[in-house]
């Protein structure tokens, strides 16, 4: 198998891999989907008409009964909200139910070099993506009259210089005099929202409440990836038995999530960003999903029912992650939450490569140069295989005059030409398949690096130099893909060939052009890696071929 065929095989394997990934994202159902539990999915009546937000409150565990609460004031609306901000997040929290209805990521621009922060959560006319939470059972969120309207002493809570955290306390008193204080806390440098309920039972009877948290998102597509950059948008969860499992909206339509686990988490994923509810890791929680009026999808958790004794106070807590897929921080926030950075089945290769990429970036301070350094590292580690590959190719190249003589001798008799070539390979101890095995070994590494670069939010809007100002998107002027195609052309010119079929020869000649067309759609960071890999390959080929040519000349003397 000639080197050109090997290279074409690599291209076809990679494109086939991308096609498979795109098909998988559209058609492959998740495994172990259980049937919907009525207690987990029934929907409570919506909030009163004075609010633009839907309550979507799940039913409580049967042991906790509903308690009547006062009406939501007619002034309650989506505009009745407060702002909570630290150095990473700016949240809008509705006073109706205390839901997080918008979240701006202050360190991530919506567009490159824009002054507008990326908005992860939002509640607009055409699209909904919010984080809801509340107390059901005998809590204020179970009333048929609507969700509670909280009061607060300020409408803006901003982390000030010198402080380590900022909190906003929302207060509600039901018609029995029970006080519910819902406190949101943001710490400096974190994307974790700490949510804590303080419940004051001012009656002579026990009060049973149950904390729930859910993420609700419109089913309508807001953005999609391309064939060469397939991205996942949908739900995910983790249990004590399943570390990480995607749960697509289509899966929710077929069967609702119904899992009971110690700890765990539920989340909504999109490219580079994730939101996730993280209940107590020491308690047994129920994970569920729901399709709401065939318009929105919800995935959430319910904590165990908590009893607040008469004339006493209790506290219930949970966490909400709202931010980019930063692996080390997510791993601290919740066990296995960092697996939302999905490297696929080659994660055991991709994770070390990403850590190596982080290491190089720590040295050079530029993600483009870090990619170049990791290219040199990978090519250096694979050099023994590369040398074996090019040694086989070099020997094939030295045999070209003898192969040409065979063709001149036997003309169109392909059978005799093939027989003569096999005898020649055996005599010269050359394996025509010697360049094939290293190609197959390099393919998993390239795919793993592809996913490392695709899933790394660190490369989003990361500049390299000159015209490359964002390594996560395609080259705006297509210079890198063209240079990659040129380098592939020179690699092809240096490689020997025994291809005689005219059609195959044409395919080989156009392969650099075809490959360039594929890479036009790839992120600039990946094209940079492939270009540098080709340049190193050209250098290695030149050195190996020259050494063998000298040996060949020496043998002739």
C-alpha positions as CSV (number, residue, x, y, z in Angstrom):
1,X,0.0,0.0,0.0
2,X,1.6,3.2,-1.1
3,X,1.9,6.3,1.0
4,X,-0.6,8.2,-1.0
5,X,-3.2,5.5,-0.4
6,X,-2.3,5.6,3.3
7,X,-2.9,9.3,3.4
8,X,-6.1,9.0,1.5
9,X,-7.2,6.3,3.9
10,X,-6.5,8.6,6.9
11,X,-8.6,11.3,5.3
12,X,-11.5,9.0,4.6
13,X,-11.3,7.5,8.1
14,X,-11.4,10.9,9.7
15,X,-14.3,12.2,7.5
16,X,-16.2,8.9,8.1
17,X,-15.6,9.5,11.8
18,X,-17.2,13.0,11.6
19,X,-20.1,11.6,9.6
20,X,-20.6,8.9,12.2
21,X,-20.5,11.4,15.1
22,X,-23.1,13.6,13.3
23,X,-25.3,10.6,12.7
24,X,-24.9,9.4,16.3
25,X,-26.0,12.7,17.7
26,X,-29.2,12.6,15.6
27,X,-30.2,8.9,15.9
28,X,-28.5,7.0,18.7
29,X,-30.9,6.7,21.7
30,X,-29.4,6.6,25.2
31,X,-29.4,3.3,26.9
32,X,-31.1,2.3,30.2
33,X,-34.0,4.7,29.7
34,X,-36.7,3.9,32.3
35,X,-40.4,4.6,32.1
36,X,-41.8,7.7,33.5
37,X,-42.9,7.8,37.1
38,X,-46.1,9.6,37.7
39,X,-44.9,11.1,41.0
40,X,-41.8,12.4,39.2
41,X,-43.4,14.1,36.2
42,X,-46.9,15.3,36.9
43,X,-47.1,19.0,36.4
44,X,-48.6,21.4,38.9
45,X,-50.8,24.3,37.8
46,X,-49.0,27.2,36.3
47,X,-48.3,30.5,38.1
48,X,-50.9,33.1,38.2
49,X,-51.6,35.1,35.0
50,X,-49.8,38.1,36.4
51,X,-46.4,36.4,35.8
52,X,-44.9,35.6,32.5
53,X,-43.0,32.7,34.0
54,X,-44.5,29.2,34.1
55,X,-44.3,27.4,37.4
56,X,-43.7,23.9,36.1
57,X,-43.5,22.7,39.6
58,X,-43.2,18.9,40.1
59,X,-45.4,17.0,42.6
60,X,-43.9,16.3,46.0
61,X,-43.3,12.9,47.6
62,X,-46.8,11.8,48.7
63,X,-45.9,12.1,52.4
64,X,-45.8,15.8,52.1
65,X,-49.1,17.5,51.6
66,X,-49.8,20.9,50.1
67,X,-50.3,24.0,52.2
68,X,-52.3,27.0,51.2
69,X,-50.3,30.3,50.7
70,X,-51.3,33.8,50.0
71,X,-52.0,35.0,46.5
72,X,-49.1,36.3,44.4
73,X,-49.5,40.0,44.2
74,X,-50.8,41.5,41.0
75,X,-47.6,43.4,40.6
76,X,-45.6,40.2,40.3
77,X,-44.2,39.9,36.8
78,X,-41.1,38.9,34.9
79,X,-39.8,42.5,35.4
80,X,-39.9,42.0,39.1
81,X,-36.3,40.7,39.6
82,X,-33.1,41.5,41.3
83,X,-29.5,41.4,40.1
84,X,-26.7,39.4,41.8
85,X,-23.2,39.8,40.5
86,X,-19.6,38.6,41.3
87,X,-16.5,38.9,39.2
88,X,-17.6,36.0,37.0
89,X,-21.4,36.0,36.9
90,X,-24.3,38.5,36.6
91,X,-27.6,36.9,37.5
92,X,-31.2,38.1,37.2
93,X,-33.4,36.4,39.8
94,X,-37.1,36.7,39.5
95,X,-39.0,37.6,42.7
96,X,-41.7,35.1,41.5
97,X,-40.5,31.8,42.8
98,X,-36.8,32.9,43.0
99,X,-35.9,31.5,39.6
100,X,-32.6,32.5,37.9
101,X,-34.0,33.9,34.6
102,X,-30.7,35.2,33.1
103,X,-27.0,34.6,33.6
104,X,-24.3,36.6,31.9
105,X,-20.7,35.2,31.9
106,X,-18.7,38.4,32.4
107,X,-15.3,36.9,31.3
108,X,-16.7,35.4,28.1
109,X,-17.7,37.7,25.2
110,X,-20.8,36.9,23.2
111,X,-18.9,37.7,20.0
112,X,-15.2,38.1,19.5
113,X,-14.0,41.4,20.9
114,X,-17.5,42.5,21.8
115,X,-18.4,44.4,25.0
116,X,-21.4,42.1,25.5
117,X,-21.0,39.2,27.8
118,X,-22.1,35.8,26.8
119,X,-25.6,35.1,28.1
120,X,-26.1,31.4,29.1
121,X,-29.5,31.6,30.8
122,X,-32.2,33.8,29.4
123,X,-36.0,34.2,29.3
124,X,-36.9,36.0,26.1
125,X,-40.1,36.0,24.0
126,X,-38.8,33.3,21.6
127,X,-36.4,31.3,23.8
128,X,-36.4,30.1,27.4
129,X,-33.5,28.7,29.3
130,X,-33.8,29.2,33.1
131,X,-32.9,27.6,36.4
132,X,-35.9,27.0,38.6
133,X,-36.0,25.9,42.3
134,X,-38.5,25.9,45.1
135,X,-40.0,24.1,48.1
136,X,-42.9,21.7,47.5
137,X,-44.9,19.6,49.8
138,X,-46.0,22.1,52.5
139,X,-43.7,24.6,51.0
140,X,-44.7,27.8,49.2
141,X,-44.2,26.4,45.7
142,X,-47.0,23.9,46.0
143,X,-50.0,26.3,46.2
144,X,-52.6,26.2,43.4
145,X,-52.8,29.9,43.7
146,X,-49.4,30.5,42.2
147,X,-45.8,30.5,43.2
148,X,-44.5,32.8,46.1
149,X,-43.7,36.4,45.5
150,X,-40.6,37.2,47.5
151,X,-39.6,40.5,49.0
152,X,-36.1,41.8,49.3
153,X,-34.5,44.9,50.7
154,X,-32.5,45.8,47.6
155,X,-32.6,45.2,43.8
156,X,-28.8,45.0,43.2
157,X,-26.2,42.9,45.0
158,X,-22.7,43.4,43.6
159,X,-19.5,41.9,44.9
160,X,-17.3,44.8,46.1
161,X,-13.6,45.0,46.2
162,X,-12.2,43.3,49.3
163,X,-15.2,41.0,49.8
164,X,-15.0,37.3,49.2
165,X,-18.7,36.8,48.5
166,X,-22.0,38.5,47.9
167,X,-25.5,37.3,48.9
168,X,-29.1,38.2,48.2
169,X,-31.8,37.0,50.7
170,X,-35.4,36.7,49.4
171,X,-38.1,36.5,52.0
172,X,-41.7,35.1,52.0
173,X,-44.2,34.6,54.7
174,X,-47.2,32.3,54.2
175,X,-50.7,32.7,55.6
176,X,-49.8,30.7,58.7
177,X,-46.9,32.9,59.6
178,X,-44.1,30.5,58.4
179,X,-41.1,32.3,57.1
180,X,-39.1,31.1,54.0
181,X,-35.8,32.9,53.3
182,X,-34.2,31.9,50.0
183,X,-30.6,33.0,49.9
184,X,-28.4,33.1,46.8
185,X,-24.6,33.4,47.3
186,X,-21.8,34.0,44.8
187,X,-18.2,33.7,45.9
188,X,-15.3,35.5,44.2
189,X,-13.8,33.7,41.2
190,X,-16.5,31.0,41.1
191,X,-19.3,30.0,38.8
192,X,-21.2,28.1,41.5
193,X,-24.4,29.6,42.8
194,X,-25.1,28.5,46.4
195,X,-28.8,28.3,47.1
196,X,-30.0,27.9,50.7
197,X,-33.5,27.9,52.1
198,X,-34.0,28.8,55.8
199,X,-37.4,27.7,57.0
200,X,-38.9,29.1,60.2
201,X,-41.9,27.0,61.3
202,X,-43.9,29.3,63.5
203,X,-46.8,26.8,64.0
204,X,-47.4,24.1,66.6
205,X,-47.4,21.4,63.9
206,X,-44.4,19.8,61.9
207,X,-43.8,21.3,58.5
208,X,-42.8,18.9,55.6
209,X,-41.0,20.5,52.7
210,X,-39.1,19.2,49.8
211,X,-36.5,21.0,47.7
212,X,-36.5,20.7,44.0
213,X,-34.3,22.3,41.3
214,X,-34.7,22.0,37.6
215,X,-33.4,23.5,34.3
216,X,-36.0,24.4,31.7
217,X,-35.0,25.0,28.0
218,X,-37.0,25.5,24.9
219,X,-37.0,22.6,22.5
220,X,-36.6,24.9,19.5
221,X,-33.1,25.0,18.2
222,X,-31.3,28.2,19.0
223,X,-28.0,27.2,17.4
224,X,-26.5,24.1,15.8
225,X,-23.1,22.9,14.9
226,X,-21.8,22.0,11.4
227,X,-20.9,18.6,9.9
228,X,-17.2,19.2,10.8
229,X,-18.0,20.7,14.2
230,X,-20.9,18.6,15.6
231,X,-22.0,19.9,19.0
232,X,-24.4,18.5,21.6
233,X,-27.3,20.4,23.0
234,X,-29.5,18.7,25.5
235,X,-29.7,17.2,29.0
236,X,-27.3,15.1,31.0
237,X,-27.1,13.5,34.4
238,X,-24.9,11.6,36.8
239,X,-25.8,9.0,39.5
240,X,-23.8,6.8,41.8
241,X,-24.0,4.0,39.1
242,X,-23.6,6.1,36.0
243,X,-20.8,8.7,36.1
244,X,-22.1,10.7,33.1
245,X,-24.9,10.1,30.7
246,X,-26.3,12.4,28.0
247,X,-30.1,12.5,27.9
248,X,-31.4,14.1,24.7
249,X,-34.7,15.8,24.3
250,X,-35.9,13.0,22.1
251,X,-35.2,10.6,24.9
252,X,-37.2,12.8,27.3
253,X,-40.1,12.6,24.8
254,X,-39.9,8.8,24.7
255,X,-39.5,8.2,28.4
256,X,-38.9,10.5,31.3
257,X,-35.8,10.3,33.4
258,X,-36.5,8.5,36.7
259,X,-33.5,7.8,38.8
260,X,-32.9,7.6,42.5
261,X,-29.4,8.1,43.7
262,X,-27.1,9.3,46.4
263,X,-25.8,12.7,45.4
264,X,-25.7,13.0,41.6
265,X,-26.5,16.0,39.4
266,X,-28.6,17.1,36.4
267,X,-27.6,19.5,33.7
268,X,-28.2,21.1,30.3
269,X,-25.3,21.1,27.9
270,X,-24.2,23.2,24.9
271,X,-20.9,23.8,23.2
272,X,-18.4,25.1,25.7
273,X,-21.0,25.8,28.5
274,X,-23.1,24.0,31.0
275,X,-25.6,24.6,33.7
276,X,-26.2,22.0,36.4
277,X,-28.2,21.5,39.6
278,X,-26.1,19.8,42.2
279,X,-28.1,18.5,45.2
280,X,-26.5,17.3,48.5
281,X,-24.0,14.6,47.8
282,X,-24.8,12.8,51.1
283,X,-28.6,12.5,50.5
284,X,-30.7,10.3,48.4
285,X,-32.1,12.4,45.6
286,X,-34.6,11.7,42.8
287,X,-33.7,12.8,39.2
288,X,-36.4,13.4,36.7
289,X,-37.2,15.0,33.4
290,X,-40.4,16.4,31.8
291,X,-41.6,17.7,28.5
292,X,-43.8,20.7,29.1
293,X,-46.6,21.4,26.7
294,X,-44.4,20.0,23.9
295,X,-42.6,23.3,24.0
296,X,-40.0,23.1,26.8
297,X,-37.8,20.4,28.2
298,X,-37.0,20.2,31.9
299,X,-34.5,18.1,33.8
300,X,-34.3,18.3,37.6
301,X,-33.9,16.7,41.0
302,X,-36.0,16.4,44.1
303,X,-34.2,16.2,47.5
304,X,-35.7,14.1,50.3
305,X,-38.6,15.4,52.3
306,X,-37.4,17.4,55.2
307,X,-39.4,17.9,58.4
308,X,-39.2,21.2,60.2
309,X,-40.4,20.6,63.8
310,X,-42.9,22.9,65.4
311,X,-41.5,26.3,66.4
312,X,-38.1,25.6,65.0
313,X,-35.8,26.5,62.1
314,X,-34.3,24.3,59.4
315,X,-32.0,24.8,56.4
316,X,-31.9,23.1,53.0
317,X,-29.1,23.7,50.5
318,X,-28.2,23.0,46.9
319,X,-25.7,24.3,44.3
320,X,-26.1,25.5,40.7
321,X,-23.3,25.6,38.3
322,X,-23.7,28.2,35.6
323,X,-20.6,28.7,33.4
324,X,-18.0,27.4,31.0
325,X,-16.7,23.9,30.9
326,X,-13.7,24.5,33.1
327,X,-12.7,21.0,34.1
328,X,-10.8,21.6,37.3
329,X,-13.4,23.9,38.8
330,X,-16.3,21.6,37.8
331,X,-14.6,18.6,39.4
332,X,-14.5,20.5,42.6
333,X,-18.2,21.6,42.3
334,X,-19.5,18.1,41.8
335,X,-18.2,14.6,41.3
336,X,-18.0,13.8,37.5
337,X,-19.3,17.2,36.5
338,X,-16.1,17.7,34.6
339,X,-17.1,14.8,32.3
340,X,-19.4,17.1,30.5
341,X,-16.3,18.0,28.6
342,X,-17.0,15.0,26.4
343,X,-13.9,13.6,24.7
344,X,-15.8,10.6,23.4
345,X,-14.5,7.0,23.5
346,X,-10.8,8.2,23.2
347,X,-11.0,10.2,26.4
348,X,-8.1,8.3,27.9
349,X,-5.9,9.9,25.2
350,X,-7.6,13.2,24.9
351,X,-7.5,14.1,28.6
352,X,-3.7,13.8,28.9
353,X,-3.3,15.7,25.7
354,X,-5.4,18.5,27.0
355,X,-3.4,18.6,30.2
356,X,-0.2,18.8,28.2
357,X,-1.8,21.6,26.2
358,X,-2.5,23.5,29.4
359,X,1.1,22.9,30.5
360,X,2.5,24.4,27.3
361,X,0.1,27.3,27.5
362,X,1.4,28.0,31.0
363,X,4.9,28.3,29.5
364,X,4.3,30.3,26.3
365,X,1.0,32.1,27.2
366,X,-0.4,31.6,23.7
367,X,-2.8,28.7,22.7
368,X,-1.5,28.7,19.1
369,X,2.1,28.2,20.1
370,X,0.9,25.7,22.7
371,X,-0.7,23.7,19.8
372,X,2.6,23.9,17.9
373,X,4.5,22.6,20.9
374,X,2.1,19.7,21.4
375,X,2.5,19.0,17.7
376,X,6.3,18.7,18.1
377,X,5.7,16.5,21.2
378,X,3.3,14.1,19.5
379,X,5.5,13.8,16.4
380,X,8.6,13.3,18.5
381,X,6.8,10.5,20.5
382,X,5.7,8.9,17.3
383,X,9.1,9.2,15.6
384,X,10.1,5.5,15.9
385,X,6.8,4.6,14.1
386,X,7.3,7.4,11.7
387,X,10.8,6.3,10.9
388,X,9.6,2.8,10.3
389,X,6.9,4.1,8.0
390,X,9.2,6.3,6.0
391,X,11.9,3.7,5.9
392,X,9.5,1.4,4.2
393,X,8.5,4.3,1.8
394,X,12.1,5.2,1.2
395,X,13.0,1.6,0.2
396,X,10.0,1.6,-2.1
397,X,11.3,4.8,-3.6
398,X,14.7,3.3,-4.2
399,X,13.1,0.4,-6.0
400,X,11.3,2.6,-8.5
401,X,13.9,2.2,-11.3
402,X,13.7,-1.6,-11.0
403,X,9.9,-1.5,-10.9
404,X,9.9,0.7,-14.0
405,X,12.2,-1.8,-15.7
406,X,9.7,-4.6,-14.9
407,X,6.9,-2.6,-16.5
408,X,8.9,-1.8,-19.6
409,X,9.8,-5.5,-19.9
410,X,6.3,-6.9,-19.5
411,X,4.2,-4.0,-20.9
412,X,0.5,-4.5,-20.3
413,X,0.8,-8.0,-18.7
414,X,-0.2,-6.9,-15.2
415,X,0.0,-10.4,-13.9
416,X,3.7,-10.8,-14.8
417,X,4.3,-7.2,-13.5
418,X,2.7,-8.0,-10.2
419,X,4.6,-11.4,-9.9
420,X,7.9,-9.6,-10.7
421,X,7.2,-6.9,-8.1
422,X,6.5,-9.5,-5.4
423,X,9.7,-11.3,-6.2
424,X,11.6,-8.0,-6.1
425,X,10.0,-7.1,-2.7
426,X,11.0,-10.4,-1.3
427,X,14.6,-10.2,-2.7
428,X,15.1,-6.6,-1.4
429,X,13.3,-7.4,1.9
430,X,10.8,-4.6,1.4
431,X,7.2,-4.8,2.9
432,X,4.8,-2.7,0.7
433,X,2.5,-2.6,3.7
434,X,5.2,-1.2,6.0
435,X,3.8,2.3,5.9
436,X,0.3,1.3,6.7
437,X,0.4,0.3,10.4
438,X,1.8,3.7,11.7
439,X,-1.1,5.5,10.0
440,X,-3.6,3.5,11.9
441,X,-1.8,4.2,15.2
442,X,-1.7,7.9,14.5
443,X,-5.4,8.1,13.7
444,X,-6.7,7.7,17.3
445,X,-4.2,10.4,18.5
446,X,-5.5,12.8,15.8
447,X,-9.1,12.1,16.7
448,X,-8.4,12.6,20.4
449,X,-6.7,15.9,19.7
450,X,-9.6,16.9,17.5
451,X,-12.0,16.5,20.5
452,X,-9.5,18.1,22.9
453,X,-9.5,21.3,20.7
454,X,-13.2,21.1,20.0
455,X,-14.3,20.8,23.6
456,X,-11.8,23.2,25.2
457,X,-13.6,26.5,26.1
458,X,-10.1,27.9,26.8
459,X,-9.6,28.1,23.0
460,X,-12.9,30.0,22.4
461,X,-11.9,33.5,21.2
462,X,-8.3,32.6,21.9
463,X,-6.0,34.5,19.5
464,X,-2.9,33.1,17.8
465,X,-1.2,35.9,15.8
466,X,-1.7,38.0,12.7
467,X,-5.1,37.2,11.1
468,X,-5.9,34.3,13.4
469,X,-7.8,35.9,16.3
470,X,-10.0,32.9,17.3
471,X,-8.6,29.4,17.2
472,X,-12.0,27.9,17.8
473,X,-13.5,28.9,14.5
474,X,-12.3,28.5,10.9
475,X,-9.6,30.6,9.4
476,X,-11.5,33.7,8.0
477,X,-9.1,34.0,5.0
478,X,-8.6,30.2,4.5
479,X,-4.8,30.7,4.6
480,X,-4.1,27.9,7.0
481,X,-6.1,25.3,5.0
482,X,-4.4,26.4,1.8
483,X,-1.0,26.1,3.4
484,X,-2.0,22.7,4.7
485,X,-3.0,21.6,1.2
486,X,0.3,22.8,-0.2
487,X,2.3,20.9,2.4
488,X,0.3,17.8,1.7
489,X,1.1,18.2,-2.0
490,X,4.8,18.3,-1.3
491,X,4.5,15.2,0.9
492,X,2.7,13.5,-2.0
493,X,5.5,14.5,-4.4
494,X,8.1,13.1,-2.2
495,X,6.4,9.8,-1.8
496,X,6.8,6.8,-4.1
497,X,3.9,5.3,-6.0
498,X,3.2,2.2,-7.9
499,X,-0.3,3.2,-8.9
500,X,-1.0,2.5,-12.5
501,X,-4.8,2.9,-12.7
502,X,-5.5,6.3,-14.3
503,X,-8.6,7.0,-12.1
504,X,-6.6,6.3,-8.9
505,X,-3.8,8.5,-10.2
506,X,-6.3,11.4,-10.6
507,X,-7.7,10.8,-7.2
508,X,-4.2,11.0,-5.7
509,X,-3.4,14.2,-7.6
510,X,-6.6,15.9,-6.3
511,X,-6.4,14.6,-2.8
512,X,-4.6,17.7,-1.4
513,X,-7.4,19.8,-3.0
514,X,-10.1,17.6,-1.5
515,X,-8.5,17.6,1.9
516,X,-8.1,21.4,1.8
517,X,-11.8,21.6,1.1
518,X,-12.5,19.5,4.2
519,X,-10.3,21.6,6.4
520,X,-11.8,24.9,5.3
521,X,-14.6,24.1,7.8
522,X,-12.4,23.0,10.7
523,X,-11.4,25.2,13.6
524,X,-8.2,27.1,12.9
525,X,-6.5,25.5,15.9
526,X,-7.0,22.0,14.4
527,X,-5.8,23.1,11.0
528,X,-2.7,24.7,12.7
529,X,-2.0,21.3,14.3
530,X,-2.3,19.5,10.9
531,X,-0.2,22.1,9.1
532,X,2.6,21.9,11.7
533,X,2.4,18.1,11.6
534,X,2.8,18.1,7.8
535,X,5.8,20.5,8.1
536,X,7.5,18.2,10.6
537,X,6.6,15.2,8.3
538,X,8.3,17.0,5.4
539,X,11.4,17.5,7.5
540,X,11.5,13.9,8.7
541,X,10.8,12.6,5.2
542,X,13.6,14.7,3.7
543,X,16.2,13.5,6.3
544,X,15.2,9.8,6.0
545,X,15.1,9.8,2.3
546,X,18.4,11.5,1.9
547,X,20.0,9.1,4.3
548,X,18.7,6.1,2.3
549,X,19.6,7.6,-1.0
550,X,23.2,8.0,0.2
551,X,23.1,4.3,1.4
552,X,21.7,3.3,-2.0
553,X,24.5,5.2,-3.8
554,X,27.1,3.6,-1.6
555,X,25.7,0.1,-2.3
556,X,26.1,0.7,-6.0
557,X,29.8,1.4,-5.8
